[in-house]
């Protein structure tokens, strides 16, 4: 099922489709073009019946995955073992999409010339191979209380991708719903090319044919990662632990000038409870261990071939006699020194076991700095392109946090056992240095307005817009009239020292403020609200995340339940542009019934007045009004099981038989108005997190099964 805007799939369309229109008629037939047909008269959104879209749009995706491994080891001398591991993973996929002529196009009915012209088929064939070869030698030796383990190795990994994506139009009927039924005109058939041709960067634009790995269009790619690694471990009397490791990685994603990255790490541990002086400080049979580590890791997630200067697709050019010739021209500028992004992280941990390890407490703290950040740096368009993928030298982003976990065997008898587990994590990130880059503003929703900002001193990808500080009432309008009398429209300013009587006037407003409009904060105090008054208005990051689980068993029965949640995050629901606009163009949230109507009917004081599209106020600008509480508690799994007794197993000649049933994503508690507060419209783009826009709801799954041991 397609995600995104309501004209691309039924997810958002189901929310906006006005409930006064039917999904089916009295005979159970799908009703089509009922809402969209009235768009010219009433201004409705041109939405087709979302039930019809879901049922008649034909989408299939079939994949076949194979995993093959072979391992051989040989002990050269006592304690020295050579090992070879060879692996192959394959994945083949066929994706097909068909938008039929039987669905309306805009406000044009099914089977109309416009609907026939819009009918589209797409097909994508994908083949990937991932080959891995690992060759290692390990050595283990014990000298009294000293234990030593060492490892050296060499690994190579190669990934091949071959993908063909085509689309076709010109369908006159829906008898054959694939590209082979296209119209006779050769222009009805076309090859889908990546938006960043030759770069290997996944296309983020909407496409009818996108593989499950995220790559769009037609192309071939090859990637290689070569690594050398070594590790030494030392343990003295199960009290002191030291580990040192080093690896160097070379990636084909970077050029020969900066292909290799070096990544060392160190760790140490001290089991205090094994010391002679430890006298059960925390109780009998208690354990106490202190851990610490530092390590350097690398990130090469930049797509393939981004260091190579490429030629753009063939185009026409006129030479000499005026004949059009096929010609190539240089593609965007590339950074030949593009290299690894690195993260340095320190960790400190404490493990405590109490009551003979019936209660385990684990605490961790970490501090990590990422630098040489990979970023599309804007450059002057006179160079032939508007950005270049490069490393931001001297850039630094810091993450720090703490984690706590508690595990306990609350009850442990012969017939009944109860285990409880819980954890909580707090993480904070901050941009310490942009490496010379300017503040980054991103339009992270479907519409073109800016939604996120990344700047020094703030976390990455914070929500950016206007802060709502109230709602305009009639007395404010009266005061605005007095302010307007001295306002200089030419300079968009007030006389020096003038004290406003009403709210600051907004240049972001299509029309003057009216009762029921939202009042935005005048950050700089100049009496005018404009782009200079935009600010960080919220955070997509939770104050903390948490989880807990319950595991119980009674004789042959067992039950397990797991939960997770976040607290304090916010979500930018891009769907609210439609569900809160009160233009009369589609369905709305029920809370709009409590909107401002008049001074006598002010509503709940939070929902602004209704208006038609041609007279919208600044209430439609991105502000704190459109941020929702993203906190939630979700039951991720509930499982019930039964182990058949031995008396039954002997009769069926098996050693074990367990019957079970479970439900995944059983329920979610949240104040979020959308389908799912755990959203990612931008598919992991860290500059624009926390956006919801037509994303598919979280599916609930039911399973029953049996596990048989022979």
N, C-alpha and C positions, 0 to 999 in steps of 0.2 A: 504494500500500500504506500502511495506517495505521501511524503510529508511536505510541509511548507505552506505557502499561501493558499487561500481557499479555491483558487482556480487551478491549482496543481494537485490537490488531493482532498479527501473528505474530512481530515482531522479537524482543521480549523473551520471548514465549511459547516460541519455539524454544529459548531457553537454559534455561528452567525446566522444560519438558516432560520428564518422567522417561523415560530411555532404555529402561526395561523395557516401555513401552507402544508399540504399533505405529503407524506412519504409514499403512500399507496392509496388507491381509490377503493371503493366499496367492494370491488371484485378481487382485490389483492394485487392489482397491477401497479407497477411503478408509475408515479406521476412525475412528469418532467417539464422543465421550463415554466413552472408555475410562478415562481418568484422572479426569475430573471426577466421574463417577458414584460413585467410591469415596471421595469427600471426606467424607461423613458417617461412614464407618467408620475411615479411616486419616488423615484430616486433610490430604489432598492439596489443592493449589491447584486451583480450578475452571477448569482450562485446557482449551480445546478443542484438538484436534489442529491444530498450527500449519500443517501442510501443507494441511489441509482449509480452514482460515481463509483462507490465501493463494489457494487455487484457487477457492473458491466465493463469497467476497466480491467483488462486482462493482464495480470503481471505474474510471471513465473520466474523462479530462480532455483536452479538445480546445481548442486555442487558435489563433487566427489573428492575426498581427501584421503591420501595414503601416507602412511608413516612406516619407514623401514629402517632398522638398526642392526648393526653387526658389531660385536665386541670381541676382542682377543687380548689375552694378557699372558705374560711369560715372566717367571721369576728367574732373573739372571744369576743372582747370588742371594743368599738368605737376606731378606729384608728389602732387596732392590727388585722392583716389579716394573716392567715395561707394559704399557697398555695402548691399544689402538681402538678407536671407536669411529665407525663410519655410519653416517646417517643420511637419509634422503626423505624429504617431505615433498609431496606433490599435491597440487590442488588445481582442479579443472572446474570451470563454472560456465553455465549457459544461462543468460538472463534475457528475457523477452518481455516486451511491453507493447500493449495495443490500446490506443484511445479510439473508441468506435465512433462511427457516424451517428449513432443513436443517442448521443448526448448533445445537449445544446452547447453552442459556442457563443459566449457572451449572452446577449438577449435574443440571439437567433435560435429558433427551435431545432430539435433533432432532424436530421436528414435534409436540412436546408443547405444551400450552396456553401454557406459559411461553415456549417458543421462538417460537411464533406471535406472542405479544404483543411479543416483543423485536424481531421482524423490522422493519426500518426502511429507508425510502428517503429520500434527500435529493437535491436538485437545486439548482444554483447557476448563474445566468446573470450574466455580468459584461461590461460595456462601458466602456472608458476611451478618452478622447481627450486628447492632449497637444499643444497648439498653441504654437508658438514663433515670435516675430518679432524679428529683430535688425536694427538700423539703425546703421551705423557710418560714420565718415569717418576716413580715414587720410592722413597727410601724411609724405612722405619727402624729405629734402634732404641733399646733401653739399656741404660747404664745405672744399675741400682735404682735410685729414686728419680733419675733423669730419663726423660723420654723425648726423643727427637724424631720429627717427621719432616720430610722435605719433598718437594714436587717441582719439576720443571716440565715445560710443555710447549707445544706448538699447535696452533689450530688455524684452520682456514675454512671460510664459509663463503659460498657463492650462491647468489640468488638470480634466477632468470625469470623474466616476465614477458609474456607475449599476449597482447590484447587487441582485438578488433571490435570496433563499435560502429554500427551503421544504423541509419534511420531512413524511413521512406514515407511518402505521402501519396495522395492521388487515389485513395480507396473510394470506390463507389458503393460497395456493399460490405457487410461484416461476415460474409460467408467464410472467408479465409483470413484469420486474424494474425497475420505475420507479414513480414516485408515482401515475401514472394508475390503477394496479391496487389502490389503497388500499381499505380497508373503507368501507362505506356511511355509517357514523357520521361526521357532520361534524367531530367532535372528533379524528378520525384525521388530519386535515390541519391543519398549523399553519405560520405564518410565523416564520422564524428572525430574531430581532432582535439587534443588537449588545449585548454585555454592558455597554458604556458608551454607551447609546443617545444619539444626537445629538452625541457628542463627536468621532467620527471616529477615536478611538484604536483600533488593532487589538486584537482580542480575543485574550487569551493563554490562554483556557480551551480545553479539548478540544472540538472540534465536528466534526460529520460533513461540514460544508460550509464550507470555508475556501478562498478564492480564492488564486491563486498570488501575488498581491500582498500577502497577509497580512491582508486585511480580512475580518471574519467577519460574517455576518448580512445583513440587508436595509437598504439605505439609498442615499442620493444625496449626493454631495459635489462641491464646486467649490472650486478653489484657484487663486490668482493670485499671481505674483511679478513685481514691477516693479523694474527696475534702471537706474541711470544710471552710466556708467563713463568713465574717462579714463586714459590711459597715455602717458608720455613716455619715450623711450629716447635715450641719448646715448652715442656711441662715438668715442673719439679714437684714431686710428691703430692700431686693433686692440690697444690696450694698456689703455685705461681704459674701463670700462663703468659707466654709471649708468642706473637705471630707477626711475621713481616712478609709482605707480598709485593710483587712488582709485575706489571704487565705493560707491554707496549703494543699499540694497535695501529694498523695502517688501513685506511678506508679509501676505496676507489671513489667515494663521493667528494673527496678533496683532491686537489692537484698535487703534482710532484713537489711543489715548493713547500707544502705544509701538510703532508698526508699523514704523518705519524703523530701520535699522542702518547705520552708517558704517564702512567697512573700508579703511583706507589700507595701503600697503606700499611698501618701499624696498629696493633691492638695488644692489650694486656688485661689480665684478670687476676684477681686475688681472692681465693676462697678463705675468708677469715675464719670461718667455723672449723676449718681443718688445722688451725694453728694450735700448738700445745697450750698457749695461754688462754684460748677461748674456753670459757667454763660455762657453756650453755647460758650465755648472757640473755638470750631471748627465750629461754625455756628449754626443757629437755628435748633432745633430738631435733633441735632447730638448726637451720643453715643460713649462712650469710656470705654473699659474694659481691665483690665490687668489680665493675668492668669499665674499660675506657678504650677508645679507638679514634683513629684519624685516617681518612682516606681521600683519594682524589679520583673522581670518575669523569667520564667524558660523554658528550652528547653530539651525535652526528646526524640528527634527524632533520636533514635539509633537502631530501630528495636527491636524485642522481643528476650528474652532469652539470651542476650549477657553477662549476669553476671553468667550464669550457666555453670559449667564444664560439657561437653558433651562427649559422645563416638562417634567415627566416624562410618561410614557405615560398615557393616560386610565385612570381607575379609578372605582370606584363610591363614591358618597357619599350620605348620607341628609340631606335638608333638609325642614324643616317637617312635612309630612303623613306622613313616614316612607317615602316612595317613594324608591327608589334612583335617583340621577341620575348621569349621566356627568360627571366632574369632573377638572380638572387641578390639579396642585400644583407648587410650585417645585422645581426640580432642585438639584443641588449648587452650593455657592457657587463663583463664578469670580473670578479675578483680572483686573480690567480693565486692569491695567498689565503683564500678561504680555508679555515681550519677548525679544529675541535673547540667546542664550548666546554668549559671545565667547571666542576663543582668540588670545592673542598669542604669536607664535613667532619666535625668533631662530635663524638658521642660519649656520654657518661651514663652508666647504668648501675642499678642496685637490685639484687635478687635476695629475697628473704623467704625462708621456709619455716613455718611454725607448726607446732603440734604434730610432729613427725610427718611434716610436709602435707598435712591435710589442708593447710592454708598457705597459699603461695602469693607473695606480693612482688610485683615487678615494676620498677620505675626507670624511665629513660628520659634523658634530656639531650638535645642536639642543637648544633649551630652550624649552618652551612652557608657558604658564599659561592654564588655562581658568577663567573666572569668570562670575558671574551665572548659575550653573548652574540648569538646568531640572529641577525635582524636585517629586514629589507630597508636599508637606509635611503630616505628620499634624496634625490640629487636633481640638479637643474635639467629641465627637459631639453635644453639645447644640446645635451650629450646624446640625444636620440632615445633616451628612456627616462623614466621618472624615479626609478629606485635601483639599488644594487644590493644583492645579498652579500653581506660581509660580517666580519666579527667587529663588534664595538670594543675597541681597545680601551682598557681602564674601566670598562663598565662592571658593575657589581650589583647583584641582587642578593639580599640576605633572607634566609628562612631560619627561624628558631622555634623550638617548641618543646613540650614535655608530654610524656605518655605514662599512664598508669594502668596497670592490669592487676586484677585480683581473681584467683581461682581457688575454689574451696570444695572440699568433700563434706557437705553439710551433714549428711546421714549416710552411714555405711554399715548395714546389717546383712545378714545372710539373704533375706528376702527383698529388702528395700534399700535402694541407693538413690541419693539425690546429690547432684553436682551443680554448682552455680559458678558462673564466670561473668566478669564485667570489665570494661575498659573505657577510658576516656582519654582524648587527645586534644591538645591545644597547639595550634600553629599560627605563627605570624610571619608575614613576608613584607619586605620594604625594599624599594629601589634606592640604593645608596649612591650610585653613580650611573648616569646615562651614557657615559663614554663619549660625550660630545654630541649625542643625538638631541634633537629638540623634544619637547613634550609630545607624546604620541596620543592623538585623538582618533578614535575608531568608531565607525558606524556599524554597530554590532547587531542590529535588528534588520528586518526586511526593508524598512523605510530608510530614507537617506540621512536622517538626522544623527548627530553624534550621540553616542550612548556611553562610551568609556574613555577614561583618561589614564595614561601612565606617565608619572612624573617623579622626579627625585623627592624623597621624603615620604612617599605614599606607597601603599601596596600596588602591585601590578593590576591593571584593568579595573579600576574603581568606576562605579557609576558616576556619570557626569551630566549635570543639567541644572535646573532651577529648584530652589528650595521653597516649598509652599509654607507661608506663615499665616494664612487666614483666607477668608472669603469676603468678597466685596459685598457691602450692604448699601442701602440707599443713602445713609449718612456719608459714606465714603464717596459716593458719586457727587453729592452736593459739595464736598470739600475739594474734589477733583476739579470742579468748575472754577473754583477760586484759584487753584494752582495753574490751571490752563491759561488764566488771564495774564500770567507773568511768564509763561513758558516760551522760550525762543525755539521755534520749530526748525529754523535754519541751522542752529548750532546744537540742537537737541540738548539744551541745558537750561538751568534756572539761574537767576541773578546770584552773584556771590553772596553767601551768607543767608540765602532765603531758606526758611524752615517750612517744609511741606505740611500742609493741613490734611491732605488725604494720602492714600497709598501711592507709592512710586509708579509713574506711568510706564507702560511696557511697550517698547518698540517691537517686541516679539508678537504683539497682538495685531491681528488683522484689522480689528475695529476697536474703538475706545472701550475701556472697561465698563462693564454693566453689572448690576446686582446679580450675584450668583457666580461671577467669575472668581478664579483663584488669584490670590495675591502672592507674587513672588518676592523673595527677599532682595532688597537693594544692597548688595554686598559692599560696594564701594561708597555708598551714601551720596551719590551725585543726583539723586532724585529721579533717575531714569533706569529702568530695568532693560538691559540688553545683553549681548553675549559676554560682556565684561563681568556680568554678575553670575555667570555659570560657575558652579563649584562642584567639589566632590559631594554627592548627595546620598551615597550608600555604598555598601560593600557586599559583593557576592560571596564573601568568605564567612564561614561560620565562626562563632566565638569558640565553639568546641564541637567535636564529634564524639559519639559514644556508641557502645554496643553492649549487649548482655545476652546470655543464653542460659537455659535451664535444661538439664538432662536428668531424667528420672527413670527408674526401672523397678518393677515389682514382679518377682518371680520370672515368668516367661514374657512379660509385657514390658515395653519400653516406650518412652515418649520424649521428644526433643523439640525445643522451640528456640529460635534465635531472632534477635532484634537488633536494629541499628537505627541511628538517628543523628541529626545535626541540630544545633541551636544557634540562633543569632544571624543566620545568613539572610540575604534578600534576593529576590528574583525580579528581573525586569520582564514582565509579561507583555511581549509585543502584541499579543492578541487583543489587549485592552484598547488599542487604537480603534478597534472596531466595536468591542464589547462594552466600551464606556463612552462612545462618541455621542450618543443620544441625538443622532441626525435623523433617526427614523429609517435608516438604510438596512437594518437587520436586527437580529435578536440582541438583547442586552442582558447584563447581569440583573438579577432581581433587586439588588440594592439601589438601582437607579430610581426606583419608586420613591426613595427617600431623598431625591435631589431637591435643590433649591427651585421653588416655583415663584414665590413672591415673599414680601416681607411678612405676610401673614402665614405663609407656608414655607418656612426656610429649610425644611427637611432635617436631616441629621447634622447639618453644618459642615459636612465633608464632601458631599457629592455636588459638583457644580451644575449649573443650569443646562437645560437642553437647548440646542441650536441646530439649524440646518447647515449644510456644508458650506454654503456661500457666505455665512455670517459667523463663522467660528471665532471664538475668542482665544486668548492665550492658554486656555485650559487644555488645548490639544498639544501644547509643547511638552517636551520631555521634562518631567519634574518628579519630585518625591511622591506625587500622587500615584504614579504608575509603578512604584516599587512595592512589592508584596513581601510579606513574611514568608521566608523559605524554610522555616523550622519544621521538622517532622519527626515522627517515630514510626518506624515500619517493622512489621513482623515479616522477616524475609523467608522463614521456613517453619513449618510445623510437620513433624513426622511421628507417626504411630506405628509400632512394630510388634510382632509376635514371633517368638522362637518356638518351633514345635519341640515337644519333649522327646527325650531319648527313646522312650517306648514306641513312639510313632516312627522315628527315624530308622530304627532297626528293621521295621517292616518294609519301608520303601527303599532301604539299602543306600542311604545317603548319610553323611556325617553331620550335616547341618542344613536346616531349612528355615529361612526367616521370611515372613510375609510382612509387607509394609505398605503404607499409604502416606502420601505427603502432599502438601500444598505449598507452592512458592508464591511469595508476595501476597500473603494472606490478607493483610489490611494495612492501611496507613492512616495515622492521625496527623492532620495538618490544617492550618488555616488558609493555605494557599487555594485560590479559586480555580486554578487550572487543573489539568489532568495529573501532573506529577511535578512536585517541587524540585526534584533532582534532575535538572534540565541541562541541556548542552546543545543549543541550536547551532552553535558555531563549531561543533565537532572537535572540541579540545583546543580551540584557539585561545591561548592564555592571555591575549590582550583584550578579549571580549567574552568573559565567562558569565554564567548566570542568566542567560537569555532563553526565554521560551517563545516559540513561534511555530505553531502547527506541528509540534513534535508528537510522535506516536505515544499513546499512553503505555504505562508499564503493564505488561501482561501478567495475569495470574495463571499459574499452571497447576494442574492436578495430576498426580502420578500414583499408580499402584504397581506393585511388583513383587518379585520373589527372588531371594538370593540363595542359591543351592550350592552346597559344598560337598564334593564327592570324596 
